[in-house]
Amino acid sequence: PLADSYFAALHAVYAGLSVSHWINDGLMAIFFMLVGLEIKREVLAGQLASWSQ
């Protein structure tokens, strides 16, 4: 019974993109931000901080 309204909400278009597209882009942005922060931490204080390691 809720499937029709779920798919209608998920495929609704805002600013030229569907809601599922906005969700996918948002989650990818968060993922790559976390990856970048992890790499930064490793370069500054982790195993990537010096060439000898």
N, CA, C and O atoms as a Tripos MOL2 file, in Angstrom:
@<TRIPOS>MOLECULE
protein
  212   211    53     0     0
PROTEIN
NO_CHARGES

@<TRIPOS>ATOM
      1 N           0.8050   -1.2040    0.0000 N.3       1 PRO1
      2 CA          0.0000    0.0000    0.0000 C.3       1 PRO1
      3 C           0.8550    1.2800    0.0000 C.2       1 PRO1
      4 O           0.4400    2.2950   -0.5580 O.2       1 PRO1
      5 N           2.0240    1.2380    0.6100 N.am      2 LEU2
      6 CA          2.8680    2.4300    0.6510 C.3       2 LEU2
      7 C           3.8660    2.4840   -0.4970 C.2       2 LEU2
      8 O           4.5640    3.4840   -0.6610 O.2       2 LEU2
      9 N           3.9400    1.4380   -1.2790 N.am      3 ALA3
     10 CA          4.9420    1.3690   -2.3460 C.3       3 ALA3
     11 C           4.7440    2.4610   -3.3860 C.2       3 ALA3
     12 O           5.7140    3.0600   -3.8490 O.2       3 ALA3
     13 N           3.5050    2.7230   -3.7540 N.am      4 ASP4
     14 CA          3.2500    3.7440   -4.7720 C.3       4 ASP4
     15 C           3.6810    5.1320   -4.3010 C.2       4 ASP4
     16 O           4.3090    5.8800   -5.0510 O.2       4 ASP4
     17 N           3.3450    5.4680   -3.0700 N.am      5 SER5
     18 CA          3.7330    6.7880   -2.5640 C.3       5 SER5
     19 C           5.2390    6.8690   -2.3380 C.2       5 SER5
     20 O           5.8330    7.9320   -2.5170 O.2       5 SER5
     21 N           5.8640    5.7550   -1.9470 N.am      6 TYR6
     22 CA          7.3230    5.7250   -1.7710 C.3       6 TYR6
     23 C           8.0260    6.0000   -3.0980 C.2       6 TYR6
     24 O           8.9180    6.8450   -3.1630 O.2       6 TYR6
     25 N           7.6340    5.3020   -4.1420 N.am      7 PHE7
     26 CA          8.2700    5.5020   -5.4440 C.3       7 PHE7
     27 C           7.9450    6.8740   -6.0260 C.2       7 PHE7
     28 O           8.7760    7.4660   -6.7140 O.2       7 PHE7
     29 N           6.7590    7.3770   -5.7610 N.am      8 ALA8
     30 CA          6.4160    8.7200   -6.2330 C.3       8 ALA8
     31 C           7.2890    9.7670   -5.5460 C.2       8 ALA8
     32 O           7.7550   10.7050   -6.1930 O.2       8 ALA8
     33 N           7.5130    9.6150   -4.2450 N.am      9 ALA9
     34 CA          8.3650   10.5620   -3.5170 C.3       9 ALA9
     35 C           9.8190   10.4260   -3.9370 C.2       9 ALA9
     36 O          10.5310   11.4250   -4.0420 O.2       9 ALA9
     37 N          10.2630    9.2120   -4.1760 N.am     10 LEU10
     38 CA         11.6580    8.9730   -4.5380 C.3      10 LEU10
     39 C          11.9780    9.4920   -5.9250 C.2      10 LEU10
     40 O          13.1040    9.9210   -6.1800 O.2      10 LEU10
     41 N          11.0140    9.4590   -6.8210 N.am     11 HIS11
     42 CA         11.2530    9.8830   -8.1960 C.3      11 HIS11
     43 C          10.7010   11.2770   -8.4930 C.2      11 HIS11
     44 O          10.6490   11.6920   -9.6510 O.2      11 HIS11
     45 N          10.2940   11.9910   -7.4620 N.am     12 ALA12
     46 CA          9.8660   13.3770   -7.6510 C.3      12 ALA12
     47 C          11.0830   14.2110   -8.0540 C.2      12 ALA12
     48 O          12.2040   13.9400   -7.6230 O.2      12 ALA12
     49 N          10.8520   15.2100   -8.8710 N.am     13 VAL13
     50 CA         11.9570   16.0070   -9.4140 C.3      13 VAL13
     51 C          11.9980   17.3620   -8.7190 C.2      13 VAL13
     52 O          10.9960   18.0750   -8.6640 O.2      13 VAL13
     53 N          13.1650   17.7040   -8.1920 N.am     14 TYR14
     54 CA         13.4280   19.0060   -7.5910 C.3      14 TYR14
     55 C          14.6860   19.5700   -8.2250 C.2      14 TYR14
     56 O          15.7240   18.9090   -8.2470 O.2      14 TYR14
     57 N          14.6010   20.7810   -8.7360 N.am     15 ALA15
     58 CA         15.7410   21.4760   -9.3590 C.3      15 ALA15
     59 C          16.3470   20.6390  -10.4790 C.2      15 ALA15
     60 O          17.5620   20.6480  -10.6740 O.2      15 ALA15
     61 N          15.5120   19.9240  -11.2070 N.am     16 GLY16
     62 CA         15.9770   19.1680  -12.3630 C.3      16 GLY16
     63 C          16.5150   17.7840  -12.0630 C.2      16 GLY16
     64 O          16.8910   17.0630  -12.9880 O.2      16 GLY16
     65 N          16.5640   17.3910  -10.8000 N.am     17 LEU17
     66 CA         17.0750   16.0670  -10.4300 C.3      17 LEU17
     67 C          16.0640   15.3570   -9.5460 C.2      17 LEU17
     68 O          15.3160   15.9940   -8.8050 O.2      17 LEU17
     69 N          16.0480   14.0290   -9.6300 N.am     18 SER18
     70 CA         15.1350   13.2660   -8.7880 C.3      18 SER18
     71 C          15.6690   13.2110   -7.3560 C.2      18 SER18
     72 O          16.8510   13.4480   -7.1080 O.2      18 SER18
     73 N          14.7860   12.9000   -6.4380 N.am     19 VAL19
     74 CA         15.1740   12.8050   -5.0320 C.3      19 VAL19
     75 C          16.2310   11.7220   -4.8480 C.2      19 VAL19
     76 O          17.1630   11.9000   -4.0630 O.2      19 VAL19
     77 N          16.1030   10.6130   -5.5510 N.am     20 SER20
     78 CA         17.1070    9.5550   -5.4270 C.3      20 SER20
     79 C          18.4690   10.0360   -5.9170 C.2      20 SER20
     80 O          19.5000    9.6370   -5.3750 O.2      20 SER20
     81 N          18.4790   10.8880   -6.9330 N.am     21 HIS21
     82 CA         19.7420   11.4490   -7.4180 C.3      21 HIS21
     83 C          20.3610   12.3590   -6.3550 C.2      21 HIS21
     84 O          21.5690   12.3080   -6.1260 O.2      21 HIS21
     85 N          19.5400   13.1920   -5.7060 N.am     22 TRP22
     86 CA         20.0400   14.0540   -4.6340 C.3      22 TRP22
     87 C          20.6070   13.2190   -3.4900 C.2      22 TRP22
     88 O          21.6560   13.5560   -2.9420 O.2      22 TRP22
     89 N          19.9270   12.1350   -3.1240 N.am     23 ILE23
     90 CA         20.3970   11.2670   -2.0460 C.3      23 ILE23
     91 C          21.7200   10.6230   -2.4290 C.2      23 ILE23
     92 O          22.6510   10.6070   -1.6240 O.2      23 ILE23
     93 N          21.8210   10.0900   -3.6440 N.am     24 ASN24
     94 CA         23.0610    9.4590   -4.0940 C.3      24 ASN24
     95 C          24.2160   10.4510   -4.0970 C.2      24 ASN24
     96 O          25.3070   10.1290   -3.6260 O.2      24 ASN24
     97 N          23.9920   11.6480   -4.6190 N.am     25 ASP25
     98 CA         25.0550   12.6500   -4.6500 C.3      25 ASP25
     99 C          25.4710   13.0580   -3.2410 C.2      25 ASP25
    100 O          26.6590   13.2350   -2.9730 O.2      25 ASP25
    101 N          24.5130   13.2070   -2.3510 N.am     26 GLY26
    102 CA         24.8320   13.5810   -0.9720 C.3      26 GLY26
    103 C          25.6440   12.5180   -0.2570 C.2      26 GLY26
    104 O          26.6110   12.8310    0.4380 O.2      26 GLY26
    105 N          25.2560   11.2600   -0.4240 N.am     27 LEU27
    106 CA         26.0000   10.1790    0.2220 C.3      27 LEU27
    107 C          27.3970   10.0350   -0.3560 C.2      27 LEU27
    108 O          28.3400    9.7540    0.3840 O.2      27 LEU27
    109 N          27.5520   10.2210   -1.6640 N.am     28 MET28
    110 CA         28.8880   10.1590   -2.2660 C.3      28 MET28
    111 C          29.7570   11.3040   -1.7640 C.2      28 MET28
    112 O          30.9470   11.1100   -1.5170 O.2      28 MET28
    113 N          29.1840   12.4880   -1.6090 N.am     29 ALA29
    114 CA         29.9530   13.6250   -1.1020 C.3      29 ALA29
    115 C          30.4370   13.3630    0.3180 C.2      29 ALA29
    116 O          31.5880   13.6550    0.6420 O.2      29 ALA29
    117 N          29.5780   12.8190    1.1610 N.am     30 ILE30
    118 CA         29.9700   12.4910    2.5340 C.3      30 ILE30
    119 C          31.0530   11.4220    2.5360 C.2      30 ILE30
    120 O          32.0210   11.5280    3.2880 O.2      30 ILE30
    121 N          30.9040   10.3970    1.7070 N.am     31 PHE31
    122 CA         31.8940    9.3240    1.6400 C.3      31 PHE31
    123 C          33.2630    9.8600    1.2490 C.2      31 PHE31
    124 O          34.2590    9.5570    1.9060 O.2      31 PHE31
    125 N          33.3210   10.6580    0.1780 N.am     32 PHE32
    126 CA         34.6160   11.1460   -0.2800 C.3      32 PHE32
    127 C          35.2060   12.1800    0.6780 C.2      32 PHE32
    128 O          36.4270   12.3090    0.7570 O.2      32 PHE32
    129 N          34.3720   12.9170    1.4030 N.am     33 MET33
    130 CA         34.8970   13.8130    2.4230 C.3      33 MET33
    131 C          35.5630   13.0120    3.5370 C.2      33 MET33
    132 O          36.6380   13.3810    4.0090 O.2      33 MET33
    133 N          34.9280   11.9170    3.9600 N.am     34 LEU34
    134 CA         35.5130   11.0730    5.0000 C.3      34 LEU34
    135 C          36.8000   10.4140    4.5280 C.2      34 LEU34
    136 O          37.7510   10.2970    5.3010 O.2      34 LEU34
    137 N          36.8460    9.9860    3.2800 N.am     35 VAL35
    138 CA         38.0760    9.4090    2.7280 C.3      35 VAL35
    139 C          39.1830   10.4580    2.7180 C.2      35 VAL35
    140 O          40.3200   10.1630    3.0870 O.2      35 VAL35
    141 N          38.8650   11.6640    2.3050 N.am     36 GLY36
    142 CA         39.8520   12.7400    2.2890 C.3      36 GLY36
    143 C          40.3600   13.0730    3.6790 C.2      36 GLY36
    144 O          41.5550   13.3080    3.8590 O.2      36 GLY36
    145 N          39.4730   13.0960    4.6650 N.am     37 LEU37
    146 CA         39.8980   13.3600    6.0360 C.3      37 LEU37
    147 C          40.7910   12.2460    6.5690 C.2      37 LEU37
    148 O          41.7530   12.5160    7.2890 O.2      37 LEU37
    149 N          40.4870   11.0120    6.2270 N.am     38 GLU38
    150 CA         41.3180    9.8820    6.6530 C.3      38 GLU38
    151 C          42.7050    9.9580    6.0220 C.2      38 GLU38
    152 O          43.7050    9.7100    6.6940 O.2      38 GLU38
    153 N          42.7710   10.2960    4.7490 N.am     39 ILE39
    154 CA         44.0710   10.4370    4.0780 C.3      39 ILE39
    155 C          44.8550   11.5890    4.6970 C.2      39 ILE39
    156 O          46.0610   11.4710    4.9110 O.2      39 ILE39
    157 N          44.1890   12.6930    4.9850 N.am     40 LYS40
    158 CA         44.8670   13.8310    5.6110 C.3      40 LYS40
    159 C          45.4440   13.4370    6.9650 C.2      40 LYS40
    160 O          46.5740   13.8030    7.2890 O.2      40 LYS40
    161 N          44.6780   12.6940    7.7550 N.am     41 ARG41
    162 CA         45.1590   12.2600    9.0670 C.3      41 ARG41
    163 C          46.3760   11.3630    8.9360 C.2      41 ARG41
    164 O          47.3290   11.4920    9.7050 O.2      41 ARG41
    165 N          46.3540   10.4620    7.9740 N.am     42 GLU42
    166 CA         47.4900    9.5660    7.7670 C.3      42 GLU42
    167 C          48.7220   10.3250    7.2860 C.2      42 GLU42
    168 O          49.8430    9.9870    7.6650 O.2      42 GLU42
    169 N          48.5260   11.3440    6.4550 N.am     43 VAL43
    170 CA         49.6630   12.1250    5.9530 C.3      43 VAL43
    171 C          50.2580   12.9780    7.0680 C.2      43 VAL43
    172 O          51.4770   13.1330    7.1400 O.2      43 VAL43
    173 N          49.4200   13.5290    7.9330 N.am     44 LEU44
    174 CA         49.9190   14.4170    8.9760 C.3      44 LEU44
    175 C          50.4750   13.6690   10.1860 C.2      44 LEU44
    176 O          51.4800   14.0970   10.7530 O.2      44 LEU44
    177 N          49.8540   12.5700   10.5950 N.am     45 ALA45
    178 CA         50.2680   11.9260   11.8400 C.3      45 ALA45
    179 C          50.3500   10.4110   11.7520 C.2      45 ALA45
    180 O          50.6630    9.7650   12.7520 O.2      45 ALA45
    181 N          50.0860    9.8340   10.6210 N.am     46 GLY46
    182 CA         50.0350    8.3800   10.5240 C.3      46 GLY46
    183 C          51.2200    7.7920    9.7950 C.2      46 GLY46
    184 O          52.3180    8.3490    9.8220 O.2      46 GLY46
    185 N          51.0010    6.6770    9.1510 N.am     47 GLN47
    186 CA         52.0610    5.9520    8.4630 C.3      47 GLN47
    187 C          52.5400    6.6590    7.2110 C.2      47 GLN47
    188 O          53.6180    6.3380    6.7110 O.2      47 GLN47
    189 N          51.7900    7.5950    6.6930 N.am     48 LEU48
    190 CA         52.2100    8.3310    5.5030 C.3      48 LEU48
    191 C          52.9210    9.6370    5.8550 C.2      48 LEU48
    192 O          53.1770   10.4580    4.9740 O.2      48 LEU48
    193 N          53.2430    9.8380    7.1480 N.am     49 ALA49
    194 CA         53.8490   11.0940    7.5910 C.3      49 ALA49
    195 C          55.3040   11.2230    7.1640 C.2      49 ALA49
    196 O          55.8030   12.3380    7.0120 O.2      49 ALA49
    197 N          55.9930   10.1020    6.9680 N.am     50 SER50
    198 CA         57.3970   10.1870    6.5560 C.3      50 SER50
    199 C          57.6840    9.1050    5.5210 C.2      50 SER50
    200 O          56.9820    8.0980    5.4420 O.2      50 SER50
    201 N          58.7240    9.3330    4.7350 N.am     51 TRP51
    202 CA         59.0890    8.3940    3.6830 C.3      51 TRP51
    203 C          59.6750    7.1030    4.2510 C.2      51 TRP51
    204 O          59.5700    6.0510    3.6200 O.2      51 TRP51
    205 N          60.2890    7.1680    5.4320 N.am     52 SER52
    206 CA         60.9630    5.9820    5.9810 C.3      52 SER52
    207 C          59.9770    4.8990    6.4090 C.2      52 SER52
    208 O          60.3450    3.7270    6.4760 O.2      52 SER52
    209 N          58.7720    5.2600    6.6890 N.am     53 GLN53
    210 CA         57.7880    4.2650    7.1090 C.3      53 GLN53
    211 C          57.1830    3.6700    5.8800 C.2      53 GLN53
    212 O          56.3190    2.7990    5.9770 O.2      53 GLN53
@<TRIPOS>BOND
     1     1     2 1
     2     2     3 1
     3     3     4 2
     4     3     5 am
     5     5     6 1
     6     6     7 1
     7     7     8 2
     8     7     9 am
     9     9    10 1
    10    10    11 1
    11    11    12 2
    12    11    13 am
    13    13    14 1
    14    14    15 1
    15    15    16 2
    16    15    17 am
    17    17    18 1
    18    18    19 1
    19    19    20 2
    20    19    21 am
    21    21    22 1
    22    22    23 1
    23    23    24 2
    24    23    25 am
    25    25    26 1
    26    26    27 1
    27    27    28 2
    28    27    29 am
    29    29    30 1
    30    30    31 1
    31    31    32 2
    32    31    33 am
    33    33    34 1
    34    34    35 1
    35    35    36 2
    36    35    37 am
    37    37    38 1
    38    38    39 1
    39    39    40 2
    40    39    41 am
    41    41    42 1
    42    42    43 1
    43    43    44 2
    44    43    45 am
    45    45    46 1
    46    46    47 1
    47    47    48 2
    48    47    49 am
    49    49    50 1
    50    50    51 1
    51    51    52 2
    52    51    53 am
    53    53    54 1
    54    54    55 1
    55    55    56 2
    56    55    57 am
    57    57    58 1
    58    58    59 1
    59    59    60 2
    60    59    61 am
    61    61    62 1
    62    62    63 1
    63    63    64 2
    64    63    65 am
    65    65    66 1
    66    66    67 1
    67    67    68 2
    68    67    69 am
    69    69    70 1
    70    70    71 1
    71    71    72 2
    72    71    73 am
    73    73    74 1
    74    74    75 1
    75    75    76 2
    76    75    77 am
    77    77    78 1
    78    78    79 1
    79    79    80 2
    80    79    81 am
    81    81    82 1
    82    82    83 1
    83    83    84 2
    84    83    85 am
    85    85    86 1
    86    86    87 1
    87    87    88 2
    88    87    89 am
    89    89    90 1
    90    90    91 1
    91    91    92 2
    92    91    93 am
    93    93    94 1
    94    94    95 1
    95    95    96 2
    96    95    97 am
    97    97    98 1
    98    98    99 1
    99    99   100 2
   100    99   101 am
   101   101   102 1
   102   102   103 1
   103   103   104 2
   104   103   105 am
   105   105   106 1
   106   106   107 1
   107   107   108 2
   108   107   109 am
   109   109   110 1
   110   110   111 1
   111   111   112 2
   112   111   113 am
   113   113   114 1
   114   114   115 1
   115   115   116 2
   116   115   117 am
   117   117   118 1
   118   118   119 1
   119   119   120 2
   120   119   121 am
   121   121   122 1
   122   122   123 1
   123   123   124 2
   124   123   125 am
   125   125   126 1
   126   126   127 1
   127   127   128 2
   128   127   129 am
   129   129   130 1
   130   130   131 1
   131   131   132 2
   132   131   133 am
   133   133   134 1
   134   134   135 1
   135   135   136 2
   136   135   137 am
   137   137   138 1
   138   138   139 1
   139   139   140 2
   140   139   141 am
   141   141   142 1
   142   142   143 1
   143   143   144 2
   144   143   145 am
   145   145   146 1
   146   146   147 1
   147   147   148 2
   148   147   149 am
   149   149   150 1
   150   150   151 1
   151   151   152 2
   152   151   153 am
   153   153   154 1
   154   154   155 1
   155   155   156 2
   156   155   157 am
   157   157   158 1
   158   158   159 1
   159   159   160 2
   160   159   161 am
   161   161   162 1
   162   162   163 1
   163   163   164 2
   164   163   165 am
   165   165   166 1
   166   166   167 1
   167   167   168 2
   168   167   169 am
   169   169   170 1
   170   170   171 1
   171   171   172 2
   172   171   173 am
   173   173   174 1
   174   174   175 1
   175   175   176 2
   176   175   177 am
   177   177   178 1
   178   178   179 1
   179   179   180 2
   180   179   181 am
   181   181   182 1
   182   182   183 1
   183   183   184 2
   184   183   185 am
   185   185   186 1
   186   186   187 1
   187   187   188 2
   188   187   189 am
   189   189   190 1
   190   190   191 1
   191   191   192 2
   192   191   193 am
   193   193   194 1
   194   194   195 1
   195   195   196 2
   196   195   197 am
   197   197   198 1
   198   198   199 1
   199   199   200 2
   200   199   201 am
   201   201   202 1
   202   202   203 1
   203   203   204 2
   204   203   205 am
   205   205   206 1
   206   206   207 1
   207   207   208 2
   208   207   209 am
   209   209   210 1
   210   210   211 1
   211   211   212 2
@<TRIPOS>SUBSTRUCTURE
     1 PRO1         2 RESIDUE 1 A PRO
     2 LEU2         6 RESIDUE 1 A LEU
     3 ALA3        10 RESIDUE 1 A ALA
     4 ASP4        14 RESIDUE 1 A ASP
     5 SER5        18 RESIDUE 1 A SER
     6 TYR6        22 RESIDUE 1 A TYR
     7 PHE7        26 RESIDUE 1 A PHE
     8 ALA8        30 RESIDUE 1 A ALA
     9 ALA9        34 RESIDUE 1 A ALA
    10 LEU10       38 RESIDUE 1 A LEU
    11 HIS11       42 RESIDUE 1 A HIS
    12 ALA12       46 RESIDUE 1 A ALA
    13 VAL13       50 RESIDUE 1 A VAL
    14 TYR14       54 RESIDUE 1 A TYR
    15 ALA15       58 RESIDUE 1 A ALA
    16 GLY16       62 RESIDUE 1 A GLY
    17 LEU17       66 RESIDUE 1 A LEU
    18 SER18       70 RESIDUE 1 A SER
    19 VAL19       74 RESIDUE 1 A VAL
    20 SER20       78 RESIDUE 1 A SER
    21 HIS21       82 RESIDUE 1 A HIS
    22 TRP22       86 RESIDUE 1 A TRP
    23 ILE23       90 RESIDUE 1 A ILE
    24 ASN24       94 RESIDUE 1 A ASN
    25 ASP25       98 RESIDUE 1 A ASP
    26 GLY26      102 RESIDUE 1 A GLY
    27 LEU27      106 RESIDUE 1 A LEU
    28 MET28      110 RESIDUE 1 A MET
    29 ALA29      114 RESIDUE 1 A ALA
    30 ILE30      118 RESIDUE 1 A ILE
    31 PHE31      122 RESIDUE 1 A PHE
    32 PHE32      126 RESIDUE 1 A PHE
    33 MET33      130 RESIDUE 1 A MET
    34 LEU34      134 RESIDUE 1 A LEU
    35 VAL35      138 RESIDUE 1 A VAL
    36 GLY36      142 RESIDUE 1 A GLY
    37 LEU37      146 RESIDUE 1 A LEU
    38 GLU38      150 RESIDUE 1 A GLU
    39 ILE39      154 RESIDUE 1 A ILE
    40 LYS40      158 RESIDUE 1 A LYS
    41 ARG41      162 RESIDUE 1 A ARG
    42 GLU42      166 RESIDUE 1 A GLU
    43 VAL43      170 RESIDUE 1 A VAL
    44 LEU44      174 RESIDUE 1 A LEU
    45 ALA45      178 RESIDUE 1 A ALA
    46 GLY46      182 RESIDUE 1 A GLY
    47 GLN47      186 RESIDUE 1 A GLN
    48 LEU48      190 RESIDUE 1 A LEU
    49 ALA49      194 RESIDUE 1 A ALA
    50 SER50      198 RESIDUE 1 A SER
    51 TRP51      202 RESIDUE 1 A TRP
    52 SER52      206 RESIDUE 1 A SER
    53 GLN53      210 RESIDUE 1 A GLN
